[in-house]
Amino acid sequence: MPLRDMFRGAASLADGTHQALEPAARMLPKLLRDELSTAFQSIRSTGKRLVMTPVSLEQIALAGRVVQGLAQDPAAAATCATVIGRAWHHLSHAPDGKTHHHLLSETLLTAQLAQLPKGVATPADHAAQLVRRVLDGGAIGAAPGLFIPLGAEEKAEISLSLLAITVWLLSERCDSLDEEDRLVDLAAALVLATRDDALEAMRGETTLSAYLARASDHL
């Protein structure tokens, strides 16, 4: 896994790991205990800076065109991966306190986006192929790229989050970043409200394309 992706994962897990080790850490000499605390703080700080890469409305618009199959050069794929990564972090760190620990590798995602076939019939068809390619390519998981087996519920959670981000990028763009963040949340709420339909649609690209088209129209 690329180093920056490891830092992203460490940032997501550092808070919980630090808290879990606190009882044992009290038994360590103060100097070592302080160094341990400093190390965790450094991981959190570095990882969060990497995760929360600032994006612009123009980058989000370009990512939308990539998802729809309207832009497919390597630079556009890299921008789209950055935007998806930011949205993934946004959904994984919701205010309800439920932080998910599935990691997303922007490096692997960029490669997969750059290899998507050209000339697909509709934007929703292209988006459906994108979702399948990302899920099958191992860009998201406990350790992206290593294809560590996941349980059914974990796979469903990853699929629903990716569907929400895809629905968001298929929808019309907003006038501010705050509005885009709220739209991501609305897309997630819509996908979760139609969870059974969403997971059923994952059985084939035709049904998935139809679901994505309907959901993005509603959004």
N, C-alpha and C positions, 0 to 999 in steps of 0.2 A: 504494500500500500504506500502511495507517496507520502512523504513526511508531513506536508501540510494537512493531508487528510487525517493522519494520526493525531496531529495537534487538535484538529476539530473534535475528534472523538475524545481526546483527553479533556478538552474544555467541557464537554457535555457531562463527563463522568467525574471530574475532579471534585466538585462540591460534595457529591455523595460519598466518594471514596475517602475524602479527608474526614468527613464526619464519622464514617465507620471506623477509621483508624484512631480517632481521638482517645478512646479509653486506653489503648495500648501505648499510644504516644506519651501519655502522662508518666509512663514508667521509664522513658528515655531521659538521658542527661539533657539539661535545658538547651545547651548549644545545638545538639543534634535535633532536638524537638523544634527549635527555631528554624534550622535549615530545612527541615521537612516541610514546615508550614510555608516557608518562602518558596520552595520548589512547587508546591501545589498552587500557590498564588501566581507564580510565573506561568504555569501551564494554563490556568484559567484565563489570564490576561492575554497571552499569546494566541490561544485558541479562539477566544471570543473575537479578537481583532480579525482573525482569518475568516471566521464564520460570518461575521457581520460586515462583509465587504460592501461598502456603499454602492448602491446602484442608482441609476437615473431613470427618469421616465422614458428616455430614448432607448436605454438598454432593455427595459421591460417591453417596449414596443417591438424591438428587434427580436427578442425572445419569442414574442407572440407570433411573429412571422416565421420563425424557425419551426415552431410547433405546427403551424399551418402548412409548412412545406414551401413557403414563399421566399425563404433565404436559407441557403445550404452551404455557404462557404465556411472554411475552418474558423475564421474570426467570429462569424455569427454563431457557430456552434459553441465556441468558448464563452461568448457572452450569455447565451441561453443557459449553459451549465451554471454560470455564476448566479443568474437570476433564479433558477430553480433551486440552487443551493441555499440562497437567502430565504426563499419561501419555505423550504424544508425546515430550516432553523426556526423560522417564525412559527410554524405550526407545531414544531417539537417543543417549543418553550412557551406554551400558551399560559395565560394568566391563571388558569385553574390549577396550576402547579403540577400537572401531569407531564413530566418530561420523558419523552421516548428516547431510547438509546440506540436506535438504528442509525447507522452512519451512511452518509452519502459522499461518494468520491466524485468530485467535480472533474478530476483528471480522466477517470474512466467514462464518466457521463459525456464529456466533450468528444471523446473518441467514438462513442456510440452514436451521438447526434450527427457527427460528420459522415458516418457511414450509412445513414438512412437512405433508402432508395428515392430516386427523383421521379417526378411525373405521376404522383398518386392522384386519383380522381378528385377528391375533395379535401378541404382542410381537416375535417373530422376523420377521414380515412388516414391521413398522414399522422394525425395525433394518435390514433389507435395503434399504428405501427410503432410510433415512438414509445408509447407506454409498454407494449410487448417487448420491444428491443431492450429497454432499460431494465425491466423486471427480469428478463431472461439473461441479461448480460452481467448481472452481479454487481452493478454500480451502487446498490443499496443493500445494507445488511449489517450483521454483527461485525464483519470485517470485509468490506467491499473487495471483490477480486478473488477471494479465497473460497467462495461458494460453500460457506458453512451452512449446514442444513438448518432450516427454520421451521417452527411449528406452524400449524394451520392458522392460528390466530395472529401470529406475527406476520405471516405472509399477507393476510387480509388487511392488517393495519397498514403495512407498507403500500399495498395496492390502493387502498382508499385515500391515503395521503397523496400519492402520486396522481391519482385521478383528480383530486381536488385542485392540485397545482395546474394540471393540464386543462381542466375546465376553466380555471381562472385565466390562463394565457390564451384560450380560445375566445374569451369574451371581449367586449369592447373595452378600450382603455379608459382610465380615469384621468383627472386633471392634476392630481397630486399624489405623492408617495403615501401619505396617510390614507387616502381613499383606496389606493391599491392594496395596502395592508388589510383594510377592512374587507375589501373584495375577496382577498385570499380566505379570510375567516368565513365569509358568506359562502364561498365555494365549498369549504370544508363542511359547513353546516348542511348544505344542500346534499352533498355526497353521503354524509352520515344519515341524513333523513331518508335517503333512498338506498341504504346500505345493501339490502337484499337484491335490489335491481342492479346496483353497481357491480356486486360480486358475480351475479348471474351473467352480466354482460361481458365479464372477463373471459368467458368460455370461448369466444371467437372474435376475430377482428371486425366482422360485419356487425355483430351485436354491440361490440364496444364502440365502434364508430357512431352507431345510432344513439347510444346512450350519451356519448360526449356531445353530440350535436344538440340533443334535447336539453341536457343540463346547462350547456353554455348559453343556449337561447333563453332559458329561464333566468340565468344569472344576469 
